[in-house]
Amino acid sequence: MLDPIPHLEFFEGLHRYRYKGRWLPFSVSRVASPVDPRAERRFAETRHIWEPRGNAVHAYCEALLTERPRDPGDYSKWTDALDDCWLLRDSETVAVEYRLCDARKGVGGSFDFLLRSPNGKLVLGDLKTVSSDSAVSQRQPAKAQLGGYLAMLIDHHKLSIDWCYTLVSGPGRCRLIQNEPDECLGAWVDAWDNFKIDQSLF
């Protein structure tokens, strides 16, 4: 398993990161997926639906990869699909729910999994849950988000990642979307540049 980054703390209740005593003002997901006020209102209005589902399915995925007892709760339609996913089932776990940071940018984040695939490739992954079968097909890859995690992994651990995967979990089906690491790094650079403009961070 990958050793934790020293002096990096995560505060669950605040959903905030602190590195060497300094609060990090931004998260990878905020930079990678900015939302307008209208979308934020929609997220807030539907939080009672997507947040418990996301938390439960992510917890199940972590337990699956760390070989701990698993409880699908009310979301067995989503978790059964994870049990059948070849990448999760057949790979060796290197890290799960792993915390990272870029102190220069003031960004913190946690990726969902880092695995050694059956053919020996080191793969970085992000799990997304959706509400329907059609949404599984329509969900776009989390390239910028994966690129942010990838940049921090390279910075802290000098790791060479072979593939990036977005794992989309829906009721009764999951889908793996594969991207080249360089493609994800480029998407992260673009997202950070746009974020700097929006936040006037110069």
KACOR-V570018 format. One record per residue. N is the residue number from 1. SS is DSSP state (alpha for helix, beta for strand, coil for the rest). PHI is phi in whole degrees, 0 to 359 (NA if undefined). D_CENTER is the distance of its C-alpha to the mean C-alpha in whole Angstrom. Layout:
n->N ss->SS phi->PHI d_center->D_CENTER
n->N ss->SS phi->PHI d_center->D_CENTER
//
This chain:
n->1 ss->coil phi->NA d_center->18
n->2 ss->coil phi->284 d_center->16
n->3 ss->coil phi->293 d_center->18
n->4 ss->coil phi->297 d_center->17
n->5 ss->coil phi->283 d_center->17
n->6 ss->coil phi->300 d_center->21
n->7 ss->coil phi->71 d_center->21
n->8 ss->beta phi->261 d_center->18
n->9 ss->beta phi->241 d_center->17
n->10 ss->beta phi->236 d_center->15
n->11 ss->beta phi->252 d_center->17
n->12 ss->coil phi->302 d_center->16
n->13 ss->coil phi->297 d_center->18
n->14 ss->coil phi->271 d_center->18
n->15 ss->coil phi->51 d_center->14
n->16 ss->beta phi->230 d_center->15
n->17 ss->beta phi->249 d_center->15
n->18 ss->beta phi->226 d_center->19
n->19 ss->beta phi->235 d_center->20
n->20 ss->coil phi->52 d_center->23
n->21 ss->coil phi->82 d_center->24
n->22 ss->beta phi->252 d_center->23
n->23 ss->beta phi->291 d_center->21
n->24 ss->beta phi->264 d_center->18
n->25 ss->coil phi->286 d_center->18
n->26 ss->beta phi->236 d_center->15
n->27 ss->beta phi->245 d_center->11
n->28 ss->alpha phi->302 d_center->9
n->29 ss->alpha phi->295 d_center->8
n->30 ss->alpha phi->294 d_center->12
n->31 ss->alpha phi->290 d_center->13
n->32 ss->alpha phi->285 d_center->11
n->33 ss->coil phi->227 d_center->12
n->34 ss->coil phi->294 d_center->15
n->35 ss->coil phi->233 d_center->17
n->36 ss->coil phi->277 d_center->21
n->37 ss->alpha phi->304 d_center->23
n->38 ss->alpha phi->295 d_center->24
n->39 ss->alpha phi->294 d_center->20
n->40 ss->alpha phi->299 d_center->19
n->41 ss->alpha phi->296 d_center->22
n->42 ss->alpha phi->297 d_center->21
n->43 ss->alpha phi->300 d_center->18
n->44 ss->alpha phi->296 d_center->20
n->45 ss->alpha phi->292 d_center->23
n->46 ss->alpha phi->253 d_center->20
n->47 ss->alpha phi->305 d_center->18
n->48 ss->alpha phi->296 d_center->20
n->49 ss->alpha phi->265 d_center->19
n->50 ss->alpha phi->278 d_center->15
n->51 ss->alpha phi->290 d_center->15
n->52 ss->alpha phi->299 d_center->16
n->53 ss->alpha phi->297 d_center->15
n->54 ss->alpha phi->299 d_center->11
n->55 ss->alpha phi->297 d_center->12
n->56 ss->alpha phi->292 d_center->15
n->57 ss->alpha phi->289 d_center->13
n->58 ss->alpha phi->296 d_center->10
n->59 ss->alpha phi->297 d_center->13
n->60 ss->alpha phi->295 d_center->14
n->61 ss->alpha phi->299 d_center->12
n->62 ss->alpha phi->298 d_center->12
n->63 ss->alpha phi->296 d_center->16
n->64 ss->alpha phi->300 d_center->16
n->65 ss->alpha phi->283 d_center->15
n->66 ss->coil phi->255 d_center->17
n->67 ss->coil phi->57 d_center->20
n->68 ss->coil phi->254 d_center->20
n->69 ss->coil phi->303 d_center->22
n->70 ss->coil phi->241 d_center->20
n->71 ss->coil phi->229 d_center->21
n->72 ss->coil phi->287 d_center->20
n->73 ss->coil phi->59 d_center->22
n->74 ss->coil phi->270 d_center->22
n->75 ss->coil phi->237 d_center->19
n->76 ss->alpha phi->296 d_center->21
n->77 ss->alpha phi->297 d_center->21
n->78 ss->alpha phi->279 d_center->17
n->79 ss->alpha phi->285 d_center->17
n->80 ss->alpha phi->300 d_center->20
n->81 ss->alpha phi->294 d_center->18
n->82 ss->alpha phi->294 d_center->15
n->83 ss->alpha phi->301 d_center->19
n->84 ss->coil phi->269 d_center->20
n->85 ss->coil phi->284 d_center->17
n->86 ss->alpha phi->300 d_center->19
n->87 ss->alpha phi->295 d_center->16
n->88 ss->alpha phi->288 d_center->15
n->89 ss->alpha phi->288 d_center->18
n->90 ss->alpha phi->253 d_center->20
n->91 ss->coil phi->262 d_center->18
n->92 ss->beta phi->268 d_center->18
n->93 ss->beta phi->279 d_center->15
n->94 ss->beta phi->256 d_center->15
n->95 ss->beta phi->199 d_center->12
n->96 ss->beta phi->224 d_center->10
n->97 ss->beta phi->45 d_center->8
n->98 ss->beta phi->266 d_center->9
n->99 ss->beta phi->269 d_center->10
n->100 ss->beta phi->223 d_center->11
n->101 ss->beta phi->205 d_center->13
n->102 ss->beta phi->236 d_center->16
n->103 ss->coil phi->295 d_center->19
n->104 ss->coil phi->294 d_center->21
n->105 ss->coil phi->275 d_center->19
n->106 ss->coil phi->75 d_center->18
n->107 ss->beta phi->242 d_center->14
n->108 ss->beta phi->234 d_center->12
n->109 ss->beta phi->185 d_center->8
n->110 ss->beta phi->226 d_center->6
n->111 ss->beta phi->273 d_center->4
n->112 ss->beta phi->279 d_center->5
n->113 ss->beta phi->202 d_center->8
n->114 ss->beta phi->231 d_center->10
n->115 ss->beta phi->230 d_center->13
n->116 ss->beta phi->258 d_center->17
n->117 ss->coil phi->288 d_center->18
n->118 ss->coil phi->302 d_center->21
n->119 ss->coil phi->263 d_center->23
n->120 ss->coil phi->86 d_center->22
n->121 ss->coil phi->275 d_center->19
n->122 ss->beta phi->269 d_center->16
n->123 ss->beta phi->235 d_center->13
n->124 ss->beta phi->255 d_center->9
n->125 ss->beta phi->223 d_center->7
n->126 ss->beta phi->231 d_center->4
n->127 ss->beta phi->262 d_center->6
n->128 ss->beta phi->237 d_center->8
n->129 ss->beta phi->254 d_center->11
n->130 ss->coil phi->228 d_center->14
n->131 ss->coil phi->267 d_center->18
n->132 ss->coil phi->211 d_center->20
n->133 ss->alpha phi->297 d_center->21
n->134 ss->alpha phi->295 d_center->21
n->135 ss->alpha phi->292 d_center->18
n->136 ss->alpha phi->300 d_center->16
n->137 ss->alpha phi->288 d_center->19
n->138 ss->alpha phi->272 d_center->18
n->139 ss->coil phi->299 d_center->14
n->140 ss->coil phi->274 d_center->14
n->141 ss->coil phi->294 d_center->11
n->142 ss->coil phi->272 d_center->8
n->143 ss->alpha phi->297 d_center->10
n->144 ss->alpha phi->294 d_center->10
n->145 ss->alpha phi->297 d_center->7
n->146 ss->alpha phi->298 d_center->7
n->147 ss->alpha phi->296 d_center->10
n->148 ss->alpha phi->297 d_center->10
n->149 ss->alpha phi->297 d_center->8
n->150 ss->alpha phi->297 d_center->11
n->151 ss->alpha phi->300 d_center->13
n->152 ss->alpha phi->288 d_center->13
n->153 ss->alpha phi->298 d_center->13
n->154 ss->alpha phi->296 d_center->16
n->155 ss->alpha phi->296 d_center->18
n->156 ss->alpha phi->272 d_center->17
n->157 ss->alpha phi->236 d_center->18
n->158 ss->coil phi->55 d_center->19
n->159 ss->coil phi->279 d_center->17
n->160 ss->coil phi->253 d_center->18
n->161 ss->coil phi->266 d_center->15
n->162 ss->coil phi->273 d_center->17
n->163 ss->beta phi->215 d_center->14
n->164 ss->beta phi->244 d_center->11
n->165 ss->beta phi->234 d_center->10
n->166 ss->beta phi->259 d_center->8
n->167 ss->beta phi->259 d_center->9
n->168 ss->beta phi->261 d_center->11
n->169 ss->beta phi->248 d_center->13
n->170 ss->beta phi->231 d_center->16
n->171 ss->coil phi->291 d_center->19
n->172 ss->coil phi->91 d_center->21
n->173 ss->beta phi->203 d_center->19
n->174 ss->beta phi->231 d_center->16
n->175 ss->beta phi->221 d_center->15
n->176 ss->beta phi->258 d_center->14
n->177 ss->beta phi->246 d_center->13
n->178 ss->beta phi->259 d_center->14
n->179 ss->beta phi->226 d_center->14
n->180 ss->coil phi->290 d_center->16
n->181 ss->alpha phi->304 d_center->15
n->182 ss->alpha phi->297 d_center->17
n->183 ss->alpha phi->297 d_center->16
n->184 ss->alpha phi->289 d_center->13
n->185 ss->alpha phi->298 d_center->14
n->186 ss->alpha phi->297 d_center->17
n->187 ss->alpha phi->295 d_center->15
n->188 ss->alpha phi->292 d_center->13
n->189 ss->alpha phi->301 d_center->17
n->190 ss->alpha phi->296 d_center->18
n->191 ss->alpha phi->296 d_center->16
n->192 ss->alpha phi->293 d_center->17
n->193 ss->alpha phi->299 d_center->20
n->194 ss->alpha phi->294 d_center->20
n->195 ss->alpha phi->295 d_center->19
n->196 ss->alpha phi->300 d_center->21
n->197 ss->alpha phi->296 d_center->24
n->198 ss->alpha phi->296 d_center->23
n->199 ss->alpha phi->265 d_center->23
n->200 ss->coil phi->56 d_center->26
n->201 ss->coil phi->264 d_center->24
n->202 ss->coil phi->235 d_center->27
//
